[in-house]
Amino acid sequence: MSDRVLIVEDEKEIANAIEIYLKNQGYTVFKALNGKEGLDIIEKETIDLALVDVMMPIMDGITMIMKVRETYDFPIIVLSAKSEDIDKITGLNIGADDYVTKPFVPMELLARVAAQLRRYKRFMELASKKEEVFSGYQVGGLELNLDTKELYVDGELVRLTPIEFQIMELLMKHPGKVFSTDMIYELVWKEDAINSETVMVHVRNLREKIEINPKQPKYLKVVWGIGYKIENIK
């Protein structure tokens, strides 16, 4: 059975374009022109993910997300114009999982949809195995398992080298803390930092593996002139 995606967007041309992209990837698609219509569909259909515009008549996206989160926990991605940064932040604060800025790149939108669905399925899988004790760290969609030496990004297994794993372990153990390249080198390689440039190479490789858009990283951030950190995402 294909995943079922709800598009809540009052601009019909945008909604129709998204529908085409999603259907080409095998998704079952439902559409609504405002938040009220979106809620009506959710009550009648099983929805796996919703794409929700912010500015809509009758019921806006923020109000809809608040009402959805009273009952449902499926992923929600906010569709927001570039001028609506405050709405993106508000959407994430009241329960959205991600946002895509309009005008969007179709492949990035599809990648974010797939990533959120994988992450949600992984969450449900772990929830069904509550008796198993998880040993590791979780930051947003990153899940580092110390027992199996595995990293999952939005529910998808990502292959890491031993050094990459150790760097992720260091940064994820202290989300939000900034480590200089010298500190990372000394803590991971266990020797004086004589060639910290290698850290930058490993960070670049890690971004290629864990970020949807490595040029605009969500997790592995650089703090210019200081070092690197894992963004503290709940």
C-alpha positions in Angstrom: 0.0 0.0 0.0 1.4 3.4 -1.0 2.0 6.2 1.5 -0.9 8.7 1.6 0.0 12.4 1.4 -2.3 15.3 2.1 -1.6 18.6 0.3 -3.3 21.6 2.0 -2.6 24.6 -0.3 -5.0 27.3 -1.6 -3.0 28.0 -4.7 -4.4 25.4 -7.1 -1.4 25.5 -9.5 1.0 24.8 -6.8 -1.1 22.0 -5.3 -1.6 20.4 -8.8 2.2 20.6 -9.4 3.0 18.9 -6.1 0.3 16.3 -6.8 2.0 15.4 -10.0 5.5 15.1 -8.4 4.1 12.9 -5.6 2.0 10.6 -7.8 5.0 10.1 -10.1 6.8 8.7 -7.0 3.9 6.4 -6.2 2.2 8.3 -3.4 -1.6 8.4 -3.0 -2.5 12.1 -2.9 -5.4 14.1 -1.3 -5.8 17.8 -1.7 -7.5 20.5 0.3 -7.8 24.3 -0.3 -7.7 25.4 3.4 -7.1 24.0 6.9 -10.8 23.2 7.5 -11.0 21.0 4.3 -7.7 19.4 5.4 -9.1 18.5 8.8 -12.2 17.0 7.2 -10.0 14.8 5.0 -7.9 13.7 7.9 -11.0 12.6 9.8 -12.2 10.5 6.9 -8.9 9.1 5.5 -5.7 7.6 6.9 -3.0 10.1 6.2 0.7 9.3 6.5 2.1 12.9 5.9 0.7 16.4 5.3 2.1 19.3 3.4 0.5 22.4 4.8 0.7 26.0 3.5 0.7 28.8 6.1 -1.4 31.5 4.5 -4.9 30.2 3.6 -8.4 31.5 3.8 -11.1 30.1 6.2 -8.5 28.3 8.4 -4.7 29.0 8.1 -2.0 26.4 8.3 -0.8 27.3 11.8 -4.3 26.8 13.3 -4.7 23.5 11.3 -1.4 22.1 12.6 -2.4 22.9 16.2 -5.7 21.1 15.8 -4.1 18.1 14.1 -1.5 17.7 16.9 -4.3 17.4 19.4 -5.0 13.9 18.0 -2.5 12.8 15.3 1.3 12.5 15.2 2.0 11.9 11.5 4.7 14.1 9.9 3.8 17.6 8.8 5.9 19.7 6.5 5.1 23.5 6.3 5.0 25.2 2.9 6.1 28.8 3.4 7.1 31.8 1.3 10.6 33.2 1.9 9.1 36.3 3.6 7.4 34.2 6.2 10.3 33.2 8.4 8.3 33.8 11.6 5.6 31.4 10.3 8.2 28.7 9.7 9.4 29.1 13.3 5.9 29.1 14.7 5.0 26.1 12.6 7.9 24.1 14.0 7.2 25.2 17.5 3.6 24.1 17.5 4.2 20.7 15.9 5.4 20.7 12.3 8.4 18.5 11.6 10.0 20.4 8.7 9.4 23.2 6.2 10.0 23.9 2.6 10.4 27.4 1.2 8.4 28.4 -1.9 9.4 28.5 -4.7 10.8 25.0 -4.0 12.9 22.6 -5.9 10.8 19.5 -6.7 13.6 17.0 -5.9 14.2 18.7 -2.5 10.5 18.6 -1.6 10.3 14.9 -2.5 13.5 14.2 -0.5 12.0 15.9 2.5 8.8 14.0 2.2 10.6 10.6 1.9 12.9 11.5 4.8 10.0 12.4 7.1 8.2 9.2 6.2 11.2 7.1 6.9 11.8 8.9 10.2 8.2 8.4 11.3 8.2 4.7 10.3 11.4 4.3 12.3 9.8 6.0 15.3 6.8 3.7 15.1 9.2 0.7 14.8 11.1 1.7 17.9 7.9 2.5 19.8 6.7 -1.1 19.2 9.9 -2.4 20.8 9.8 -0.4 24.0 11.2 -3.4 25.9 14.5 -3.0 24.1 16.9 -0.6 25.8 18.3 1.9 23.3 22.0 2.8 23.9 23.0 5.9 22.1 22.0 9.4 21.2 19.1 10.9 19.3 19.0 14.5 18.0 16.1 15.3 15.7 16.1 12.8 12.9 19.6 11.5 13.8 19.8 8.3 15.8 23.2 7.0 16.8 23.3 3.4 18.2 26.4 2.7 20.3 25.7 -1.0 20.5 25.3 -1.7 16.8 27.6 1.2 15.7 24.9 2.4 13.3 23.6 5.8 12.4 20.0 6.3 11.1 19.0 9.6 9.5 15.3 10.1 9.4 14.9 6.3 9.7 17.4 5.4 7.0 20.6 3.6 7.8 23.7 5.6 6.8 27.1 3.8 6.4 29.9 5.5 8.3 33.6 4.9 8.6 34.9 4.3 12.2 36.3 7.8 12.3 33.1 9.3 11.0 31.2 7.4 13.7 33.4 8.7 16.4 33.0 12.3 15.3 29.2 11.9 15.2 29.4 10.3 18.7 31.4 13.2 20.1 29.1 15.9 18.6 25.8 14.1 19.3 26.8 13.5 22.9 26.9 17.3 23.3 24.3 18.8 21.0 24.7 22.5 20.6 28.2 22.5 21.9 30.9 23.9 19.6 34.1 21.9 19.1 37.1 23.4 17.4 38.8 21.3 14.8 41.8 20.8 17.1 39.5 19.6 19.9 37.8 17.1 17.6 41.1 15.9 16.3 42.5 15.4 19.8 39.4 13.7 21.2 38.8 11.4 18.2 42.4 10.6 17.1 43.7 10.6 20.7 46.8 12.6 19.8 48.0 16.2 19.5 46.3 18.2 16.8 49.1 18.3 14.2 46.8 17.9 11.1 43.4 19.2 12.0 42.6 19.9 8.3 41.6 16.2 8.1 38.7 17.0 10.4 37.3 19.4 7.8 37.5 16.6 5.2 35.6 14.2 7.4 33.0 16.8 8.2 32.4 17.5 4.5 32.0 13.8 3.9 29.6 13.5 6.8 27.4 16.3 5.5 27.2 14.5 2.2 25.8 11.5 4.0 23.5 13.0 6.6 22.1 16.2 5.0 19.4 16.5 2.4 21.2 19.7 1.2 24.8 19.7 2.3 25.2 23.3 1.3 22.4 24.3 3.7 23.0 21.8 6.6 20.3 21.1 9.1 22.3 19.2 11.6 26.1 19.5 11.2 26.7 23.3 11.4 29.9 25.3 11.2 30.4 28.2 13.7 32.7 30.4 11.7 36.1 31.0 13.3 35.4 28.5 16.1 34.5 25.0 14.9 31.6 22.6 14.4 28.5 21.5 16.3 25.4 19.3 16.0 22.3 21.6 16.0 20.3 20.9 19.2 17.0 19.8 17.4 14.3 18.2 19.5 
